[in-house]
Amino acid sequence: MANVDVGPIASSATEIGAKIMREWRRWRRRPLVRAFLATPRAMFAALLLALFAIVSVGAPWLAPHTPFDPATVSLIDSMTPPAWLADGSWTYPLGTDDQGRDILSTLMYGSRVSLLVGLAAVLLAMTVEITVGLLAGYVGGWFESVTMRIVDIQLTVPSILLALMIDGVARVMAPREIHHNLAIYTIILAIGAANWPSFARVARSRAMVEKNKEYVQAARIIGVSHLSIVLRHILPNAMAPMLVIATIDLGLAVLAEAALSFLGVGMPPTQPSLGTLIRIGGNFLFSGNWWVFVMPAVTLVLFVLSVNLLGDWLRDSLNPRLHRAGIKLA
Amino acid sequence: MTAESADTVPVLSVKGLRVEIPLWDDIVVPVNDVSFDIAPGEVLGIVGESGAGKSITGAAVIGPMDPPSRIAGGEVWLQGRRIDTLSGSELRRIRGRDIGAVFQDPLTALDPLQTVGEQLIETIRTHLPLDRHAARTRAIAMLDQVGLPAAERRLDDYPHHLSGGMRQRVVIAMALCTDPVLVIADEPTTALDVSIQAQIIDLLKTQCRQRGTAVMLITHDMGVIAETADRVGVMYAGRLVEIGSVTQMIKAPRHPYTHGLMASIPRLNQIRRRLTQIKGAMPRLTAIPDGCAFHPRCSHAVDKCRETLPVLTPLDDGGAAACWQVGRSGNRPALPQPSVVPDLAPLSRLVASEPPLVDIDNVSQYFDVSKPLIERLATRQGRRILKAVDGVSLSIRRGETVAIVGESGCGKSTLARMVVGLYRPTSGSVRFDGTDVGKMRRQHRFQMIFQDPYASLNPRWRTASLIAEPLRTHGIDVGRGVRRRVDELLEMVGLSAADGDRYPHEFSGGQRQRISIARALACEPEFIVCDEPTSALDVSVQAQILNLMKDLQDELKLTLMFISHNLAVVRHMADHIGVMYLGRLVETSPASELFARPKHPYTRMLLDAIPDIERGGRVGAAPRGEAADPANAPTGCGFHPRCAIAVAACRIERPNLVAQGDGAAVACPVSDTSAAAPADASHPVELVAVR
């Protein structure tokens, strides 16, 4: 038999395959990836977070019930205990609440809201304040003094108080009918604003360090514009600590959202977040129906724990002083 | 061991030392099968380029290694006693008392929160049975011996009160205060200026000779070795490749690596000759080649070198070399020499009549280093102005290489940054081809190459993008042309097109400097400012980069401004040299003239401070004193406190550059008379005090 002719298409396919493999191998060799694959703690946290992400995004399709559609909820099923207890039923694996809503489903929808609020708040804080911080650090002079003093002042206002204030103002300004729809935006703004200063300060200090490095001076002599220097040279090199803050702040933002909702200024019961669910559950804590409270509380703890574990690990492994000790982690 | 008498027992005997560092998926061996002895009172130099394992060898001798590094094999004997197996507390006793250590950075070797006296007295009392008072007396005596003026008062100083050279003296005092039998000095002068280096080397040499202390001197600098060592061991990729007497090593090195290393050092007595270079660079520890680790770079390599590791074989004259090509008599078979590259073109490309390309006109750069206003009012201090550059004028003609030399803090880097427009001069102006550089925006006609090849490339960009950035910024090339041009530039600087896909951290220091050069060339500049472009590189790599820059200069008709602290490098590169001291030019001169007839006393001091490798060290006496703090410069001529020929007027009047007949200009009215007498280049100029 003659040799099988591979043909141009097949050979280019193997070429692409080889290229992908090469990139993958390069990626696998990166210190961060290797450190990740060698730390069970980080992998566990990432796995849990991935689960949260899947469940939150896919809640409408994955949830066994649609808890906020009155048509599907029946009061007869209210206060069913979790399935493994007597009187429990596998129709409602984690039991139901006072209105007969399936707790597992409310948790899935609740995580969705919590995660959305947390992510949006952190992204908002990041974009606004990284811009401000980078500019302050790069430009310097009076611009830096003014912006940084504003940030300092903002730091002195307790974040919950700030959130209550923004929420209050929004409620006064907006007509009553849209309060419920407005809630999520106010809360994102409130939590985002509370998280601004940490990003601004880190971004500024990073920009100050990086702008004096020789590669930035080299770019200046080459004639690269200031905007391009900030965005394409300084920002990527300043991102590492920001990512760490973002991860840790995500946990804090979700907690803050829960606290606000618990206080009653957060998400309304028709669109409950984990915090709202905990607040509702709190009413039944002493009446024996503990699961209504415990289930969202445990979910929240697990979520924040995994975010923090991942953030901690990220901070350790991105710390240049610990880089050498990457060996130690093995 | 027991049979030998006390004086033949080596002070230090290292046998088959092997150090391992476990990594994620691999074990690297930075020191592999290293054996050597140091006799009482002997100075053994250990040389090698970075990554050779010389510092780790020193650390392994001193004591328990920082995990995860570990001594994985071999023995270390100190005065006939095995010390590598001792427990931590036993070893600590020996380490302080019998082994003293001097490290590269005198700032980190001292505790910043304790006074010099506290640290010295603590060291003495830990190891010697002396009471506080006796220890204090000894500490003062030690400081006095290491040449610290007013030793008693210095006891209460904190390390930050002292200059770099003073601190290194204190570190030496600490190393010697317990009368150790061995001192391990790891790059003791690398962080210091040439003039201070000469003082410290003198000190270490005389102190150890007086006490009969043996020294293990670890350095990359052959000049320091030539001046100090009795025997030299050369390390390459973790192994000792050659060991022998210092004269043997300098006059007739046997191992091809030693040979190449010696040849690639720029010398003061060679002008405008192409440096001999060894191709490639030291392998990374994770990829040490099979067989002889040097074979990929060796022009003598044969098949056996690629397959079998040569062992260190004793030679008839007492030395030893690890090379298959070296016979027992120490002779290498005469192999065809690497192809001789023609020397570079002489100075003929200069056109004297043209107006200067770069015209630096009386530029100054002052930095305000005052304390905040409130503090100034409280302490009644005035403003403190640091005159980094103070009234420098210089013109650079097209096609010329002008070098600026001087020790750290003399303002040479600040001047370079003003020339390319990174700093705006406090006063004066820099004109490039008639235009003020401060007004040139987004220009590409001049570029700069920086000292640190690790900091000057954005670590997150691939090489190709780094080189393409200037092309895109200036629209020199667009679309597909960019990649083609990038490949061209990569090949021009001796890299391959495939290197474009790699990140800067995947390259060695020398390769990164090549990338920086390619990036500067992408702008198609006429003029390049090089700020210490090779001072972070190993000698063999430095030779490659210097040769590359000369080739590119000839090929592309570049004009260069070359900033350096190394006079030998400058001599190799420059047509015209300016010497800076405390922010001012003290002498400008054609290169040949400067080295043959240095006119300013500072220039002479710098030249005298350089160890002459062939003649086994410096010829003149070590220079006096240290450069003053530029924020607190002396009045009159800044150099007068260190000057041997200073007269009363030098303290008052600041001399300006005065043109001499031979194209030179000197800022020293006193030296005029002595310069008139022709100085014999082979003897140091006799400094006659004119009063």
Interface residues (C-beta under 8 A of the other chain):
Chain A: R34 A38 K213 E214 Y215 Q217 A218 A219 R220 I221 I222 G223 V224 S225 S228 H233 P236 N237 G326 I327 K328 A330
Chain B: I21 P22 L23 W24 P67 P68 R417 V420 G421 L422 R441 R442 Q443 H444 F446 Q447 M448 F450 Q451 D452 A455 S456 L457 N458 P459 R460 E469 P470 T473 H474 S516 R519 C523
